[in-house]
Amino acid sequence: MPIEVGIWKINDSIKKVTFSPIESERKLEETLVKDLSILSEDFLLIGNQIQTDYGKFIDMLTIDEEGNLYIIELKKNQTPRDVVA
């Protein structure tokens, strides 16, 4: 089941921020490569679209200040269950 996240702008009043889906995984990846702090201030981008020994590609590979590696795989229009499967 997809998870819905809401964002509200709080000024003199509270208003839910409307959004529309990003047009493609590629656009999302380009945005994150330009500003990885959207995901975490601790991430340093090692590379994107990195080919594995199995002929597949990792969308993004990052490392944090403690040396932990993170593989970021972007999916559009798939539920978490579909992605894991």
N, CA, C and O atoms as a GROMACS GRO file, in nm:
protein
  340
    1MET      N    1   0.084  -0.117   0.000
    1MET     CA    2   0.000   0.000   0.000
    1MET      C    3   0.089   0.124   0.000
    1MET      O    4   0.177   0.136   0.085
    2PRO      N    5   0.069   0.216  -0.093
    2PRO     CA    6   0.149   0.339  -0.096
    2PRO      C    7   0.128   0.423   0.030
    2PRO      O    8   0.022   0.420   0.092
    3ILE      N    9   0.229   0.497   0.064
    3ILE     CA   10   0.224   0.586   0.179
    3ILE      C   11   0.208   0.728   0.129
    3ILE      O   12   0.280   0.771   0.039
    4GLU      N   13   0.113   0.802   0.186
    4GLU     CA   14   0.095   0.942   0.148
    4GLU      C   15   0.160   1.031   0.253
    4GLU      O   16   0.140   1.013   0.373
    5VAL      N   17   0.237   1.126   0.205
    5VAL     CA   18   0.305   1.220   0.292
    5VAL      C   19   0.249   1.359   0.263
    5VAL      O   20   0.233   1.396   0.147
    6GLY      N   21   0.220   1.434   0.366
    6GLY     CA   22   0.169   1.568   0.348
    6GLY      C   23   0.268   1.671   0.399
    6GLY      O   24   0.342   1.647   0.495
    7ILE      N   25   0.269   1.785   0.333
    7ILE     CA   26   0.355   1.897   0.374
    7ILE      C   27   0.266   2.020   0.386
    7ILE      O   28   0.183   2.047   0.300
    8TRP      N   29   0.284   2.093   0.496
    8TRP     CA   30   0.205   2.212   0.520
    8TRP      C   31   0.295   2.334   0.534
    8TRP      O   32   0.405   2.325   0.589
    9LYS      N   33   0.248   2.446   0.483
    9LYS     CA   34   0.318   2.573   0.498
    9LYS      C   35   0.250   2.648   0.612
    9LYS      O   36   0.129   2.667   0.612
   10ILE      N   37   0.331   2.690   0.708
   10ILE     CA   38   0.276   2.756   0.826
   10ILE      C   39   0.324   2.901   0.828
   10ILE      O   40   0.443   2.927   0.846
   11ASN      N   41   0.233   2.992   0.811
   11ASN     CA   42   0.257   3.136   0.824
   11ASN      C   43   0.151   3.190   0.917
   11ASN      O   44   0.139   3.143   1.031
   12ASP      N   45   0.074   3.286   0.871
   12ASP     CA   46  -0.040   3.335   0.950
   12ASP      C   47  -0.151   3.231   0.954
   12ASP      O   48  -0.236   3.231   1.042
   13SER      N   49  -0.148   3.142   0.856
   13SER     CA   50  -0.245   3.034   0.850
   13SER      C   51  -0.170   2.904   0.813
   13SER      O   52  -0.052   2.907   0.777
   14ILE      N   53  -0.240   2.794   0.823
   14ILE     CA   54  -0.182   2.665   0.786
   14ILE      C   55  -0.246   2.622   0.656
   14ILE      O   56  -0.369   2.616   0.644
   15LYS      N   57  -0.161   2.590   0.557
   15LYS     CA   58  -0.212   2.551   0.426
   15LYS      C   59  -0.134   2.431   0.377
   15LYS      O   60  -0.011   2.432   0.376
   16LYS      N   61  -0.206   2.328   0.334
   16LYS     CA   62  -0.140   2.210   0.279
   16LYS      C   63  -0.078   2.245   0.144
   16LYS      O   64  -0.143   2.306   0.059
   17VAL      N   65   0.046   2.207   0.126
   17VAL     CA   66   0.116   2.233   0.001
   17VAL      C   67   0.075   2.127  -0.100
   17VAL      O   68   0.085   2.007  -0.073
   18THR      N   69   0.028   2.172  -0.215
   18THR     CA   70  -0.010   2.077  -0.320
   18THR      C   71   0.113   2.046  -0.404
   18THR      O   72   0.203   2.129  -0.418
   19PHE      N   73   0.115   1.929  -0.457
   19PHE     CA   74   0.227   1.890  -0.539
   19PHE      C   75   0.177   1.803  -0.654
   19PHE      O   76   0.065   1.753  -0.652
   20SER      N   77   0.262   1.788  -0.752
   20SER     CA   78   0.231   1.698  -0.863
   20SER      C   79   0.348   1.603  -0.880
   20SER      O   80   0.462   1.639  -0.848
   21PRO      N   81   0.323   1.485  -0.929
   21PRO     CA   82   0.432   1.389  -0.946
   21PRO      C   83   0.539   1.442  -1.041
   21PRO      O   84   0.509   1.512  -1.137
   22ILE      N   85   0.663   1.407  -1.012
   22ILE     CA   86   0.772   1.444  -1.101
   22ILE      C   87   0.759   1.362  -1.228
   22ILE      O   88   0.717   1.246  -1.224
   23GLU      N   89   0.794   1.420  -1.340
   23GLU     CA   90   0.763   1.356  -1.468
   23GLU      C   91   0.841   1.228  -1.496
   23GLU      O   92   0.795   1.144  -1.573
   24SER      N   93   0.959   1.212  -1.436
   24SER     CA   94   1.037   1.092  -1.465
   24SER      C   95   1.138   1.064  -1.355
   24SER      O   96   1.175   1.153  -1.277
   25GLU      N   97   1.182   0.939  -1.350
   25GLU     CA   98   1.288   0.903  -1.256
   25GLU      C   99   1.416   0.981  -1.290
   25GLU      O  100   1.489   1.023  -1.201
   26ARG      N  101   1.441   1.000  -1.418
   26ARG     CA  102   1.561   1.070  -1.463
   26ARG      C  103   1.564   1.213  -1.408
   26ARG      O  104   1.668   1.259  -1.361
   27LYS      N  105   1.451   1.282  -1.413
   27LYS     CA  106   1.442   1.420  -1.362
   27LYS      C  107   1.468   1.422  -1.212
   27LYS      O  108   1.537   1.510  -1.162
   28LEU      N  109   1.412   1.325  -1.140
   28LEU     CA  110   1.435   1.315  -0.996
   28LEU      C  111   1.583   1.291  -0.967
   28LEU      O  112   1.640   1.353  -0.878
   29GLU      N  113   1.643   1.200  -1.042
   29GLU     CA  114   1.785   1.171  -1.023
   29GLU      C  115   1.871   1.295  -1.050
   29GLU      O  116   1.963   1.325  -0.974
   30GLU      N  117   1.842   1.367  -1.157
   30GLU     CA  118   1.917   1.489  -1.189
   30GLU      C  119   1.905   1.591  -1.076
   30GLU      O  120   2.003   1.657  -1.040
   31THR      N  121   1.786   1.603  -1.020
   31THR     CA  122   1.763   1.697  -0.910
   31THR      C  123   1.844   1.656  -0.788
   31THR      O  124   1.908   1.741  -0.725
   32LEU      N  125   1.842   1.528  -0.753
   32LEU     CA  126   1.916   1.480  -0.636
   32LEU      C  127   2.067   1.490  -0.655
   32LEU      O  128   2.139   1.520  -0.560
   33VAL      N  129   2.115   1.466  -0.776
   33VAL     CA  130   2.259   1.478  -0.803
   33VAL      C  131   2.303   1.623  -0.782
   33VAL      O  132   2.412   1.648  -0.730
   34LYS      N  133   2.220   1.718  -0.822
   34LYS     CA  134   2.253   1.860  -0.804
   34LYS      C  135   2.252   1.901  -0.657
   34LYS      O  136   2.332   1.985  -0.615
   35ASP      N  137   2.160   1.842  -0.579
   35ASP     CA  138   2.148   1.879  -0.437
   35ASP      C  139   2.113   1.757  -0.354
   35ASP      O  140   1.996   1.732  -0.324
   36LEU      N  141   2.213   1.681  -0.318
   36LEU     CA  142   2.194   1.557  -0.243
   36LEU      C  143   2.147   1.583  -0.100
   36LEU      O  144   2.099   1.491  -0.033
   37SER      N  145   2.160   1.707  -0.053
   37SER     CA  146   2.115   1.740   0.082
   37SER      C  147   1.964   1.725   0.096
   37SER      O  148   1.912   1.724   0.208
   38ILE      N  149   1.893   1.713  -0.015
   38ILE     CA  150   1.749   1.685  -0.010
   38ILE      C  151   1.725   1.554   0.065
   38ILE      O  152   1.628   1.541   0.139
   39LEU      N  153   1.814   1.458   0.045
   39LEU     CA  154   1.803   1.330   0.115
   39LEU      C  155   1.871   1.332   0.250
   39LEU      O  156   1.814   1.285   0.349
   40SER      N  157   1.992   1.387   0.255
   40SER     CA  158   2.066   1.393   0.381
   40SER      C  159   2.184   1.487   0.367
   40SER      O  160   2.251   1.489   0.263
   41GLU      N  161   2.209   1.565   0.471
   41GLU     CA  162   2.326   1.653   0.474
   41GLU      C  163   2.455   1.571   0.485
   41GLU      O  164   2.563   1.621   0.454
   42ASP      N  165   2.443   1.445   0.530
   42ASP     CA  166   2.560   1.362   0.554
   42ASP      C  167   2.608   1.285   0.432
   42ASP      O  168   2.716   1.225   0.436
   43PHE      N  169   2.532   1.286   0.322
   43PHE     CA  170   2.567   1.206   0.205
   43PHE      C  171   2.667   1.278   0.114
   43PHE      O  172   2.656   1.398   0.089
   44LEU      N  173   2.762   1.201   0.066
   44LEU     CA  174   2.853   1.246  -0.039
   44LEU      C  175   2.830   1.153  -0.157
   44LEU      O  176   2.838   1.031  -0.142
   45LEU      N  177   2.802   1.209  -0.273
   45LEU     CA  178   2.774   1.128  -0.391
   45LEU      C  179   2.903   1.069  -0.446
   45LEU      O  180   2.998   1.141  -0.478
   46ILE      N  181   2.906   0.938  -0.458
   46ILE     CA  182   3.020   0.870  -0.521
   46ILE      C  183   2.998   0.866  -0.671
   46ILE      O  184   3.091   0.889  -0.748
   47GLY      N  185   2.875   0.837  -0.712
   47GLY     CA  186   2.845   0.833  -0.855
   47GLY      C  187   2.700   0.798  -0.879
   47GLY      O  188   2.628   0.756  -0.788
   48ASN      N  189   2.657   0.817  -1.002
   48ASN     CA  190   2.523   0.777  -1.041
   48ASN      C  191   2.529   0.700  -1.172
   48ASN      O  192   2.621   0.715  -1.252
   49GLN      N  193   2.428   0.616  -1.190
   49GLN     CA  194   2.421   0.524  -1.304
   49GLN      C  195   2.550   0.441  -1.313
   49GLN      O  196   2.616   0.435  -1.417
   50ILE      N  197   2.583   0.378  -1.202
   50ILE     CA  198   2.705   0.296  -1.193
   50ILE      C  199   2.670   0.154  -1.235
   50ILE      O  200   2.580   0.092  -1.179
   51GLN      N  201   2.742   0.103  -1.333
   51GLN     CA  202   2.717  -0.032  -1.380
   51GLN      C  203   2.778  -0.134  -1.284
   51GLN      O  204   2.892  -0.120  -1.240
   52THR      N  205   2.698  -0.237  -1.253
   52THR     CA  206   2.746  -0.343  -1.164
   52THR      C  207   2.810  -0.454  -1.246
   52THR      O  208   2.805  -0.453  -1.369
   53ASP      N  209   2.871  -0.548  -1.177
   53ASP     CA  210   2.931  -0.664  -1.245
   53ASP      C  211   2.826  -0.752  -1.311
   53ASP      O  212   2.860  -0.839  -1.391
   54TYR      N  213   2.699  -0.731  -1.278
   54TYR     CA  214   2.590  -0.811  -1.332
   54TYR      C  215   2.521  -0.744  -1.450
   54TYR      O  216   2.419  -0.792  -1.498
   55GLY      N  217   2.576  -0.632  -1.496
   55GLY     CA  218   2.521  -0.562  -1.612
   55GLY      C  219   2.403  -0.471  -1.579
   55GLY      O  220   2.345  -0.412  -1.670
   56LYS      N  221   2.368  -0.458  -1.452
   56LYS     CA  222   2.261  -0.368  -1.410
   56LYS      C  223   2.322  -0.237  -1.363
   56LYS      O  224   2.444  -0.225  -1.351
   57PHE      N  225   2.238  -0.138  -1.336
   57PHE     CA  226   2.286  -0.006  -1.295
   57PHE      C  227   2.231   0.034  -1.160
   57PHE      O  228   2.114   0.010  -1.130
   58ILE      N  229   2.315   0.095  -1.078
   58ILE     CA  230   2.274   0.155  -0.952
   58ILE      C  231   2.243   0.301  -0.982
   58ILE      O  232   2.325   0.372  -1.040
   59ASP      N  233   2.124   0.347  -0.943
   59ASP     CA  234   2.087   0.486  -0.972
   59ASP      C  235   2.186   0.583  -0.908
   59ASP      O  236   2.240   0.670  -0.975
   60MET      N  237   2.208   0.567  -0.777
   60MET     CA  238   2.301   0.656  -0.708
   60MET      C  239   2.373   0.577  -0.598
   60MET      O  240   2.313   0.491  -0.534
   61LEU      N  241   2.500   0.608  -0.578
   61LEU     CA  242   2.578   0.547  -0.471
   61LEU      C  243   2.636   0.661  -0.389
   61LEU      O  244   2.703   0.750  -0.441
   62THR      N  245   2.610   0.657  -0.257
   62THR     CA  246   2.658   0.762  -0.168
   62THR      C  247   2.731   0.701  -0.050
   62THR      O  248   2.724   0.580  -0.025
   63ILE      N  249   2.802   0.787   0.021
   63ILE     CA  250   2.872   0.746   0.142
   63ILE      C  251   2.848   0.854   0.247
   63ILE      O  252   2.836   0.972   0.214
   64ASP      N  253   2.840   0.813   0.374
   64ASP     CA  254   2.823   0.913   0.480
   64ASP      C  255   2.955   0.935   0.552
   64ASP      O  256   3.057   0.874   0.518
   65GLU      N  257   2.953   1.023   0.652
   65GLU     CA  258   3.077   1.062   0.721
   65GLU      C  259   3.140   0.949   0.801
   65GLU      O  260   3.256   0.957   0.839
   66GLU      N  261   3.063   0.842   0.827
   66GLU     CA  262   3.117   0.728   0.899
   66GLU      C  263   3.165   0.617   0.805
   66GLU      O  264   3.212   0.513   0.851
   67GLY      N  265   3.153   0.640   0.675
   67GLY     CA  266   3.198   0.543   0.577
   67GLY      C  267   3.094   0.441   0.535
   67GLY      O  268   3.125   0.345   0.464
   68ASN      N  269   2.969   0.461   0.579
   68ASN     CA  270   2.860   0.371   0.538
   68ASN      C  271   2.820   0.402   0.395
   68ASN      O  272   2.801   0.518   0.359
   69LEU      N  273   2.807   0.298   0.314
   69LEU     CA  274   2.763   0.314   0.176
   69LEU      C  275   2.613   0.301   0.167
   69LEU      O  276   2.552   0.221   0.238
   70TYR      N  277   2.552   0.380   0.079
   70TYR     CA  278   2.407   0.375   0.056
   70TYR      C  279   2.382   0.365  -0.093
   70TYR      O  280   2.432   0.445  -0.172
   71ILE      N  281   2.302   0.266  -0.130
   71ILE     CA  282   2.256   0.253  -0.268
   71ILE      C  283   2.118   0.315  -0.273
   71ILE      O  284   2.028   0.277  -0.198
   72ILE      N  285   2.100   0.410  -0.362
   72ILE     CA  286   1.971   0.478  -0.377
   72ILE      C  287   1.912   0.435  -0.510
   72ILE      O  288   1.968   0.465  -0.616
   73GLU      N  289   1.801   0.366  -0.504
   73GLU     CA  290   1.733   0.317  -0.624
   73GLU      C  291   1.601   0.391  -0.635
   73GLU      O  292   1.516   0.381  -0.546
   74LEU      N  293   1.583   0.465  -0.741
   74LEU     CA  294   1.464   0.547  -0.761
   74LEU      C  295   1.361   0.471  -0.844
   74LEU      O  296   1.395   0.410  -0.945
   75LYS      N  297   1.236   0.477  -0.801
   75LYS     CA  298   1.127   0.412  -0.873
   75LYS      C  299   1.010   0.507  -0.880
   75LYS      O  300   0.976   0.575  -0.783
   76LYS      N  301   0.948   0.511  -0.997
   76LYS     CA  302   0.829   0.595  -1.016
   76LYS      C  303   0.712   0.503  -1.046
   76LYS      O  304   0.723   0.408  -1.123
   77ASN      N  305   0.599   0.532  -0.983
   77ASN     CA  306   0.475   0.456  -1.007
   77ASN      C  307   0.484   0.310  -0.966
   77ASN      O  308   0.420   0.224  -1.028
   78GLN      N  309   0.561   0.281  -0.862
   78GLN     CA  310   0.565   0.146  -0.809
   78GLN      C  311   0.549   0.154  -0.658
   78GLN      O  312   0.604   0.244  -0.593
   79THR      N  313   0.475   0.061  -0.603
   79THR     CA  314   0.458   0.057  -0.460
   79THR      C  315   0.584  -0.001  -0.396
   79THR      O  316   0.662  -0.067  -0.464
   80PRO      N  317   0.605   0.023  -0.266
   80PRO     CA  318   0.721  -0.035  -0.198
   80PRO      C  319   0.729  -0.185  -0.216
   80PRO      O  320   0.837  -0.241  -0.230
   81ARG      N  321   0.615  -0.251  -0.215
   81ARG     CA  322   0.614  -0.397  -0.233
   81ARG      C  323   0.666  -0.437  -0.371
   81ARG      O  324   0.741  -0.534  -0.384
   82ASP      N  325   0.626  -0.364  -0.475
   82ASP     CA  326   0.673  -0.392  -0.611
   82ASP      C  327   0.824  -0.374  -0.621
   82ASP      O  328   0.893  -0.454  -0.684
   83VAL      N  329   0.875  -0.269  -0.559
   83VAL     CA  330   1.018  -0.239  -0.566
   83VAL      C  331   1.098  -0.349  -0.499
   83VAL      O  332   1.198  -0.395  -0.554
   84VAL      N  333   1.056  -0.391  -0.381
   84VAL     CA  334   1.129  -0.495  -0.308
   84VAL      C  335   1.124  -0.627  -0.384
   84VAL      O  336   1.224  -0.699  -0.391
   85ALA      N  337   1.009  -0.659  -0.440
   85ALA     CA  338   0.995  -0.784  -0.514
   85ALA      C  339   1.085  -0.784  -0.636
   85ALA      O  340   1.087  -0.881  -0.712
   0.00000   0.00000   0.00000
